[in-house]
């Protein structure tokens, strides 16, 4: 049996399958072009969204406290809130001590809360500055924003709880890949599941994954190189230790996975004898199985609402009816005040609202040109501004993306992916993958990581959770971990 080199195999299997190239202008519409089928009802006994949100707020209570303290209680500092490398985003020691004293937490609890706040979208990193995410501002009033924040943390459970020391990354990746089937069993069981049953399922699933990848038996692998994942600098290559794969007990990784899922509030453990999904975990697994994502509800009377609430109300509409709402909202205001309000919303952290704000500005047209053009120097708005100006000057919307540099187009792709991950269905995220200009997933990942978008980790985690190809999902998940940890 022969085996391809790892890089060649990944490149061969990871090409973006494009029937025809779709411009980013078309991809922008992925969020609003939702299916209108009725959402399936959750299983009987599932708590109401308000109760689920209350439980999610409890799980993330420390993260919210730390995020609010960082947003309101820390004066600006030249070196920012963290140490010498902003990419890893750990709080600097003296900031940890101040936070621990102010919030009556231990430094370890502060570090854990800060990490969760980032993964849940409560804080976002912009260069050397930490800013409150849009979810933090909506935390007390928007139950769906709370639940989406918790789901983002749930998807990133393997980043929250460190893997056991000495276990090779490929072994960890196998278990992460097998966990969804274990969660499905827990959800279908609707009650406690004994550890031996979970261990047996996990072992079977890991064996299936190895068989699907045509891995040779251990007795043959010592005479032939085995593909392995890239190792961090200074880490011993697993190929240098024959038999290491078999030396890793799956039971150890099962304990790690269950502890990680328990840490994010997805399940409870009964003294190591059994595991049971919490109501939050049961709901989240059902959502994943049904592949739905409930859109945030908006108040009635969009014309009388602020720009943000109006745009939220239009988020569930298709583009045609949404434009009618934009025109009615604009007619009730002076042009200057409306444009100023829409641009203020676009500067926020909700990527969906940013895209919708520029759709509303397209309805404004010429009167908005001066203020829109003046926003071109703002990195988070520049791709949207350039597209708006190109279309205003007569470019076809399908060709307008040609005005963007590769870096700007990649930033816009990540921003749109963040909107889809927050407000769309998993299949829309996969369709959005096809709109990337890069030819392969590895190339896309490399440029996304280099772009420095504050939502990069969350987008990669969501994409890994949605992708049906286990090998690609693992590669994307590994990239998310490297970006999260500041690795190369």
C-alpha positions in Angstrom: 0.0 0.0 0.0 1.3 3.5 -0.9 0.4 6.7 0.8 0.5 10.2 -0.5 2.5 12.9 1.2 0.3 14.7 3.8 0.4 18.1 2.0 -0.3 16.5 -1.4 -3.2 14.5 0.0 -4.7 17.5 1.7 -4.4 19.6 -1.4 -5.9 16.9 -3.5 -8.9 16.4 -1.2 -9.5 20.0 -0.2 -10.1 21.9 -3.5 -13.0 24.3 -3.2 -15.6 22.7 -5.5 -16.8 25.6 -7.6 -19.4 25.1 -10.3 -18.8 28.7 -11.3 -17.0 31.4 -9.4 -19.4 33.5 -7.3 -18.4 37.0 -6.6 -18.3 38.3 -3.0 -21.1 40.6 -3.9 -23.3 37.6 -4.4 -21.9 35.9 -1.3 -23.0 39.0 0.7 -26.6 38.0 0.1 -26.1 34.5 1.7 -27.3 35.7 5.0 -30.5 37.3 3.8 -31.3 34.6 1.3 -32.6 32.2 3.9 -35.1 29.4 3.5 -38.6 30.2 4.6 -39.6 26.8 5.7 -41.1 26.6 9.3 -38.5 25.8 11.9 -38.9 22.3 13.4 -40.1 22.2 17.0 -37.6 21.1 19.6 -38.1 17.8 21.4 -40.9 17.7 24.0 -39.6 18.8 27.4 -37.0 21.3 26.0 -37.1 24.4 28.1 -38.3 27.7 26.6 -35.6 29.9 25.0 -35.8 32.3 27.9 -35.0 29.5 30.4 -32.2 28.2 28.1 -30.8 31.7 27.9 -30.9 32.0 31.7 -28.8 28.8 32.0 -26.4 30.1 29.4 -26.0 33.4 31.3 -25.1 31.3 34.4 -22.5 29.3 32.5 -20.9 32.5 31.1 -21.4 34.7 34.2 -17.6 35.0 35.0 -16.8 35.7 31.3 -19.4 38.4 31.2 -18.1 40.0 34.4 -14.6 40.0 33.1 -15.6 41.3 29.7 -17.5 44.2 31.3 -14.7 44.9 33.6 -12.2 45.0 30.7 -14.6 47.3 28.7 -15.4 49.7 31.5 -13.0 49.3 34.3 -9.6 49.2 32.7 -8.0 52.6 31.6 -6.2 52.5 28.3 -2.6 51.3 28.4 0.1 51.7 25.7 0.8 48.0 25.7 -2.8 47.0 25.7 -4.5 44.5 28.0 -2.2 41.6 27.3 1.4 40.6 27.1 4.0 41.1 24.4 2.1 39.0 21.7 -1.4 40.3 21.1 -2.1 37.2 18.9 -2.3 34.9 21.9 -4.4 37.4 23.8 -3.6 36.4 27.4 -4.2 39.1 29.9 -1.0 40.6 31.2 -0.1 39.5 34.8 -0.7 42.8 36.4 -4.1 43.1 34.6 -5.0 39.6 35.9 -4.1 40.7 39.4 -6.2 43.8 39.1 -9.2 41.9 37.6 -8.9 39.2 40.3 -9.0 41.8 43.1 -11.8 43.8 41.6 -14.0 40.8 40.8 -13.0 38.6 43.8 -11.8 35.9 41.5 -8.5 33.9 41.4 -6.1 34.7 38.6 -6.8 31.3 37.1 -10.6 32.1 37.0 -9.8 35.4 35.4 -7.7 33.7 32.7 -10.4 31.2 32.1 -13.2 33.8 32.0 -11.2 36.0 29.5 -10.7 33.0 27.3 -14.4 32.1 27.3 -15.3 35.8 26.7 -13.2 35.7 23.5 -14.6 32.4 22.2 -18.2 33.4 23.0 -17.8 36.8 21.1 -18.2 38.9 24.2 -14.9 40.6 23.5 -13.1 41.0 20.2 -9.5 42.0 19.4 -8.7 44.8 17.1 -4.9 45.2 16.7 -3.7 45.8 20.3 -7.1 46.8 21.6 -9.8 44.7 23.1 -13.4 45.9 22.5 -16.7 44.7 23.8 -18.4 42.5 21.2 -22.0 43.1 20.1 -23.2 40.2 22.2 -22.0 41.8 25.3 -24.1 44.9 24.7 -27.1 42.7 23.9 -26.5 40.3 26.8 -29.2 41.4 29.2 -32.0 42.0 26.6 -31.5 39.5 23.7 -31.9 35.8 24.7 -31.0 34.6 21.2 -27.7 36.6 21.3 -27.0 34.8 24.6 -27.7 31.4 23.2 -25.6 32.0 20.1 -22.8 33.1 22.3 -23.1 29.9 24.3 -23.3 27.8 21.1 -20.0 29.5 19.9 -18.4 28.4 23.2 -19.9 24.9 22.8 -18.4 24.5 19.4 -15.0 25.5 20.8 -15.1 23.1 23.8 -11.8 21.5 22.7 -10.1 24.9 23.0 -11.6 25.7 26.4 -10.3 22.6 28.2 -6.6 21.7 27.5 -5.8 18.2 26.2 -3.9 15.9 28.4 -0.2 16.5 28.5 1.9 14.2 26.3 -0.9 13.2 23.9 -0.2 13.7 20.3 -2.3 16.2 18.4 -3.5 13.6 15.8 -5.0 11.5 18.7 -6.8 14.5 20.1 -8.1 15.4 16.7 -9.5 11.9 16.2 -11.5 12.2 19.4 -12.7 15.7 18.6 -13.9 14.3 15.3 -15.7 11.4 17.0 -17.4 13.5 19.7 -20.5 14.5 17.7 -21.6 10.9 17.4 -21.2 10.5 21.1 -23.3 13.6 21.7 -25.9 12.2 19.3 -26.2 9.1 21.4 -26.5 11.2 24.6 -29.3 13.3 22.9 -31.2 10.3 21.7 -30.9 8.5 25.0 -32.6 11.4 26.8 -31.0 10.4 30.1 -27.7 9.1 31.6 -25.4 7.0 29.5 -22.9 4.7 31.3 -19.2 5.4 30.7 -18.5 1.9 29.3 -21.1 2.5 26.6 -19.6 5.9 25.7 -16.1 4.4 25.7 -17.1 1.6 23.4 -18.8 4.0 21.0 -15.8 6.3 21.0 -13.4 3.4 20.3 -15.6 2.2 17.5 -15.8 5.6 15.9 -12.1 6.3 16.1 -11.5 2.9 14.5 -13.9 3.8 11.7 -12.2 7.1 11.1 -8.8 5.3 10.8 -10.3 2.7 8.4 -11.9 5.4 6.3 -8.5 7.0 5.8 -7.0 3.6 4.9 -4.4 3.7 7.7 -2.2 0.6 7.7 -2.2 -1.7 10.7 0.4 -0.9 13.4 2.4 -4.0 12.5 3.0 -2.6 9.0 3.4 1.1 10.0 6.9 0.7 11.5 8.3 -0.1 8.0 6.6 2.7 6.2 6.1 6.4 7.0 2.7 7.4 8.2 1.1 10.7 7.4 0.9 12.9 10.4 -0.3 16.4 11.2 2.2 19.2 11.5 3.7 19.4 15.0 4.4 22.6 16.9 8.1 23.6 17.0 10.0 21.7 19.6 7.5 18.8 19.7 8.7 15.3 19.0 7.3 13.8 15.8 5.0 10.9 16.6 6.7 8.9 13.8 9.8 8.8 15.9 8.0 6.7 18.5 6.7 3.5 17.0 3.6 2.3 18.7 2.7 5.7 20.2 -0.7 5.6 18.6 -1.7 2.5 20.5 -0.1 3.7 23.7 -2.7 6.5 23.9 -5.7 5.1 25.9 -9.0 6.3 24.4 -10.4 6.3 27.9 -8.0 9.1 28.8 -9.3 11.2 25.9 -12.9 10.3 26.7 -12.4 11.7 30.2 -10.9 14.8 28.6 -13.7 15.3 26.2 -16.4 14.8 28.8 -14.6 17.2 31.1 -14.4 19.8 28.3 -18.1 19.5 27.5 -18.9 19.7 31.1 -16.8 22.8 31.5 -18.9 24.6 28.9 -22.2 23.4 30.5 -23.2 20.9 27.8 -23.4 17.8 30.1 -23.1 16.7 33.7 -21.0 13.8 35.1 -22.1 11.4 37.8 -18.9 10.6 39.7 -17.3 9.1 36.6 -20.1 6.5 36.2 -22.3 8.2 33.6 -22.9 11.3 31.6 -26.1 13.3 30.9 -26.7 16.2 28.6 -27.9 19.3 30.3 -31.0 21.1 28.8 -28.6 23.5 27.1 -26.5 20.6 25.7 -29.6 18.7 24.6 -31.0 21.7 22.8 -27.6 22.5 21.1 -27.2 18.9 19.8 -30.8 19.0 18.5 -30.1 22.2 16.7 -27.0 20.7 15.1 -28.9 17.6 14.1 -31.7 19.6 12.6 -29.2 22.0 11.0 -31.3 25.0 11.9 -30.4 28.3 13.5 -33.2 30.5 14.9 -33.0 34.0 13.6 -33.0 36.8 16.2 -36.5 38.2 16.7 -37.1 41.9 16.2 -39.8 44.2 17.6 -42.7 45.3 15.4 -42.9 48.7 13.8 -39.5 48.9 12.0 -40.1 52.4 10.7 -40.2 53.8 14.3 -37.1 51.9 15.5 -33.5 52.8 15.6 -31.3 51.9 12.7 -30.0 48.8 14.6 -33.4 47.5 15.5 -34.7 48.3 12.0 -31.9 46.3 10.4 -32.5 43.4 12.8 -36.2 43.4 11.8 -35.2 43.3 8.1 -32.6 40.5 8.6 -35.3 37.8 8.2 -36.6 39.4 5.0 -35.5 38.7 1.4 -33.7 41.6 -0.3 -36.8 42.9 -2.1 -39.1 43.4 0.9 -36.1 44.6 2.9 -35.5 47.4 0.4 -39.1 48.5 0.9 -38.6 48.6 4.6 -35.4 50.7 4.1 -37.2 53.2 1.9 -40.0 53.6 4.5 -37.5 54.0 7.3 -35.5 56.6 5.4 -38.6 58.6 4.4 -39.3 59.2 8.1 -35.9 60.8 8.7 -33.5 63.4 7.3 -30.9 61.9 5.0 -27.9 63.1 7.0 -29.2 61.7 10.3 -30.2 58.4 8.6 -26.8 58.0 7.0 -24.9 58.8 10.2 -27.0 56.3 12.1 -26.5 53.5 9.5 -22.7 54.1 9.5 -22.7 54.0 13.3 -24.3 50.5 13.2 -21.9 49.4 10.5 -19.0 50.2 12.8 -20.4 47.8 15.4 -19.3 44.2 15.9 -22.3 42.4 14.3 -21.2 41.6 10.8 -24.7 40.9 9.7 -25.8 44.4 10.6 -22.7 45.8 8.9 -23.7 44.2 5.6 -27.3 45.2 6.0 -26.4 48.8 6.8 -24.6 49.1 3.5 -27.6 47.5 1.7 -29.7 50.3 3.2 -27.1 52.9 2.2 -27.4 51.6 -1.4 -31.1 52.7 -1.2 -30.0 56.2 -0.1 -27.7 56.5 -3.1 -26.0 59.8 -4.0 -26.8 61.8 -0.8 -24.7 59.2 1.1 -21.6 59.4 -1.1 -19.6 61.9 0.9 -20.0 60.2 4.3 -19.5 56.7 2.8 -16.4 57.8 1.0 -15.0 59.3 4.2 -15.3 55.9 5.9 -12.9 54.2 3.4 -10.0 54.6 5.8 -11.6 52.4 8.5 -10.3 48.8 8.0 -13.5 47.1 9.0 -15.6 49.3 6.6 -13.2 49.7 3.7 -14.3 46.6 1.7 -17.9 47.5 2.1 -17.2 51.2 1.1 -15.2 50.2 -2.0 -18.0 47.9 -3.1 -20.6 50.6 -2.5 -18.7 53.2 -4.4 -18.0 50.8 -7.3 -21.8 50.0 -7.6 -22.6 53.7 -7.2 -20.3 54.6 -10.1 -22.0 52.1 -12.3 -20.2 48.8 -11.9 -22.2 45.6 -12.2 -22.8 44.2 -8.7 -21.4 40.9 -9.9 -18.1 42.6 -10.9 -17.8 45.1 -8.2 -15.6 42.8 -6.1 -12.8 43.3 -8.6 -12.0 46.7 -6.9 -10.9 44.9 -3.8 -7.4 43.7 -3.1 -6.9 40.1 -2.2 -6.5 41.0 1.4 -9.6 43.2 1.4 -11.6 40.4 -0.3 -10.4 37.9 2.3 -11.4 40.2 5.1 -14.8 40.6 3.6 -15.1 36.8 3.2 -14.4 36.3 6.9 -16.8 39.1 7.9 -19.5 37.6 5.8 -18.7 34.2 7.2 -19.0 35.6 10.7 -22.5 36.9 9.8 -23.5 33.6 8.4 -22.1 31.7 11.5 -24.0 34.1 13.8 -27.3 34.2 12.0 -27.5 31.6 9.3 -27.8 27.9 8.8 -24.8 25.6 8.6 -25.5 24.8 4.9 -25.2 28.6 4.1 -21.7 28.6 5.7 -20.7 25.7 3.4 -22.1 27.6 0.4 -20.2 30.6 1.5 -17.1 28.5 1.4 -17.5 28.2 -2.4 -17.4 32.0 -2.8 -13.8 32.2 -1.6 -11.3 33.3 -4.3 -8.6 30.8 -3.1 -8.4 27.6 -4.9 -8.1 25.2 -1.9 -9.0 25.2 1.7 -5.4 25.2 2.9 -4.8 28.4 0.8 -7.9 29.9 2.2 -6.9 29.1 5.8 -3.5 30.6 5.3 -4.8 33.9 4.0 -7.6 34.1 6.6 -5.1 33.6 9.4 -2.9 36.3 7.9 -5.8 38.7 7.6 -6.1 39.4 11.3 -9.9 39.6 11.4 -11.1 39.6 15.0 -13.6 36.8 14.3 -11.1 34.4 12.6 -11.1 31.8 15.4 -14.9 31.7 15.7 -15.4 31.5 11.9 -12.9 28.6 11.6 -14.5 26.8 14.5 -18.0 27.2 13.0 -16.8 26.1 9.6 -15.2 23.0 11.1 -18.4 22.2 13.0 -20.4 22.5 9.8 -18.2 20.8 7.2 -19.1 17.2 6.4 -15.6 16.2 5.3 -13.8 14.9 8.4 -10.3 15.6 7.0 -11.1 19.2 6.0 -13.0 19.8 9.3 -9.9 18.6 11.2 -7.6 20.9 9.2 -9.8 23.9 9.8 -10.2 23.0 13.5 -6.4 22.7 13.8 -6.0 26.1 12.2 -8.5 27.6 14.7 -6.5 26.2 17.6 -3.3 27.6 16.2 -4.8 31.1 15.7 -6.4 30.9 19.2 -3.1 29.9 20.8 -0.9 32.2 18.8 0.9 29.3 17.0 2.4 29.5 13.5 
